[in-house]
Every structure is written in structure tokens, then in C-alpha cells.
Amino acid sequence: MSKKSTGSFIGGLLLGSAIGTLTGLLIAPRTGRDTRQLLKKSADALPELAEDLSTSVQLQADRLSESALRSWDGTLARLREAIAAGVEASQRESLELKQSRAEVATQSHPSVPDHQL
């Protein structure tokens, strides 16, 4: 789950909770005293709810962080392999180029045997 969708989910959860609470208060068949007592109990439970929500968000952030770290480690390993392969290919090409130049030089200027000098 991406950070954006996690934030959207939490925002939707909070908005839905607020709308549900207000709707419930407006259509509830309770007296004013009962409603106030219910609101007081709900307000008393808010710190615990906020703590649970905070813990949940922290767990999601930790999971996302671990996932990003694993992804980064994999990318870094592939990058190292690609660099090593590039260095190896470059060294091989350089060696082949030197050998090719040596062959051309040998063919262009054949060595004269010492006894003919």
C-alpha cells in the first residue's frame, strides 16, 4: 500500500467516523441527558482511540519503510552487478583492441630476420 493510499484511507476513516457520529446524534431517540453522557464517555475514550490510531499508523509506516529498504537493497545489488559487467566488458574490449593493433602492426611491418641485415 502506498503512502498516498494509506493517508487517503486514514482520512476517509476519520471523515466517515465524524459523519457517522453526527448522524447518530441527530437521529438518536435519546434524551439530552443520555446523549451528553454518551458524548462524555466517547470523549473519555478519544485518547485511547488516538493512541490506537497512532500505533496503527506507525506500524504501517514501519512496513512501508522496510519494503522501501528491501527494494533499495535489490536495486543497489543489480546496479553493482551491472557496473561490474560494464567494467569487465570494457577491460575485455580494451585488451582485444590492443591485440588487434599489435596484429596490424606486425602485418604492416614484418620483422626482418637478423641474417638478412
C-alpha positions as CSV (number, residue, x, y, z in Angstrom):
1,M,0.0,0.0,0.0
2,S,1.5,3.4,-1.0
3,K,1.8,6.3,1.4
4,K,-0.8,8.2,-0.6
5,S,-3.4,5.5,-0.4
6,T,-2.6,4.9,3.3
7,G,-3.2,8.6,4.0
8,S,-6.4,8.6,2.0
9,F,-7.6,5.6,3.9
10,I,-7.0,7.2,7.3
11,G,-8.6,10.5,6.1
12,G,-11.6,8.6,4.9
13,L,-11.8,6.6,8.1
14,L,-11.8,9.8,10.2
15,L,-14.3,11.6,8.0
16,G,-16.6,8.6,8.0
17,S,-16.4,8.4,11.8
18,A,-17.3,12.0,12.2
19,I,-20.2,11.8,9.7
20,G,-21.5,8.6,11.4
21,T,-21.3,10.2,14.9
22,L,-23.1,13.3,13.8
23,T,-25.8,11.3,12.0
24,G,-26.2,9.1,15.0
25,L,-26.6,12.1,17.3
26,L,-29.2,13.7,15.1
27,I,-31.5,10.7,14.7
28,A,-30.9,9.0,18.1
29,P,-34.1,8.6,20.2
30,R,-32.2,9.5,23.4
31,T,-32.9,12.3,25.8
32,G,-30.5,15.2,26.1
33,R,-29.1,13.9,29.4
34,D,-28.4,10.4,27.8
35,T,-26.8,12.0,24.8
36,R,-24.5,14.1,27.0
37,Q,-23.5,11.1,29.0
38,L,-22.8,9.2,25.8
39,L,-20.7,12.1,24.5
40,K,-18.7,12.2,27.7
41,K,-17.9,8.5,27.5
42,S,-16.9,9.0,23.9
43,A,-14.7,11.9,24.8
44,D,-13.1,9.9,27.5
45,A,-12.3,7.1,25.0
46,L,-10.7,9.5,22.5
47,P,-7.2,9.4,23.9
48,E,-7.2,5.6,23.7
49,L,-8.6,5.7,20.2
50,A,-6.0,8.3,19.2
51,E,-3.3,6.0,20.7
52,D,-4.6,3.0,18.8
53,L,-4.7,5.0,15.6
54,S,-1.2,6.3,16.2
55,T,0.1,2.8,16.7
56,S,-1.6,1.6,13.6
57,V,-0.1,4.4,11.5
58,Q,3.3,3.8,13.0
59,L,3.1,0.1,12.1
60,Q,2.1,1.0,8.5
61,A,5.0,3.4,8.3
62,D,7.4,0.7,9.5
63,R,6.1,-1.7,6.9
64,L,6.5,0.8,4.2
65,S,10.0,1.7,5.3
66,E,11.0,-2.0,5.4
67,S,9.5,-2.5,2.0
68,A,11.3,0.5,0.6
69,L,14.6,-0.6,2.1
70,R,14.3,-4.1,0.6
71,S,13.5,-2.6,-2.7
72,W,16.5,-0.3,-2.5
73,D,18.8,-3.2,-1.5
74,G,17.7,-5.1,-4.6
75,T,18.2,-2.1,-6.8
76,L,21.6,-1.5,-5.4
77,A,22.6,-5.1,-5.9
78,R,21.5,-5.1,-9.5
79,L,23.4,-1.8,-10.1
80,R,26.6,-3.2,-8.7
81,E,26.2,-6.3,-10.9
82,A,25.7,-4.0,-14.0
83,I,28.7,-1.9,-13.1
84,A,30.9,-4.9,-12.7
85,A,29.7,-6.3,-16.0
86,G,30.4,-3.0,-17.7
87,V,33.9,-2.8,-16.2
88,E,34.6,-6.4,-17.3
89,A,33.3,-5.7,-20.9
90,S,35.3,-2.5,-21.1
91,Q,38.5,-4.3,-20.0
92,R,37.9,-7.1,-22.4
93,E,37.3,-4.7,-25.3
94,S,40.4,-2.7,-24.4
95,L,42.5,-5.9,-24.4
96,E,41.0,-7.0,-27.8
97,L,41.8,-3.6,-29.2
98,K,45.4,-3.8,-28.1
99,Q,45.8,-7.3,-29.6
100,S,44.2,-6.1,-32.8
101,R,46.6,-3.1,-33.0
102,A,49.5,-5.4,-32.4
103,E,48.4,-7.8,-35.1
104,V,48.0,-4.9,-37.6
105,A,51.5,-3.5,-36.6
106,T,53.0,-6.9,-37.1
107,Q,51.4,-7.3,-40.5
108,S,52.4,-3.8,-41.7
109,H,56.0,-4.0,-40.6
110,P,57.2,-7.6,-40.8
111,S,60.3,-8.1,-38.9
112,V,63.4,-8.6,-41.0
113,P,65.5,-11.6,-39.9
114,D,68.8,-10.8,-38.4
115,H,70.8,-12.8,-41.0
116,Q,69.5,-10.6,-43.9
117,L,70.9,-7.4,-42.4
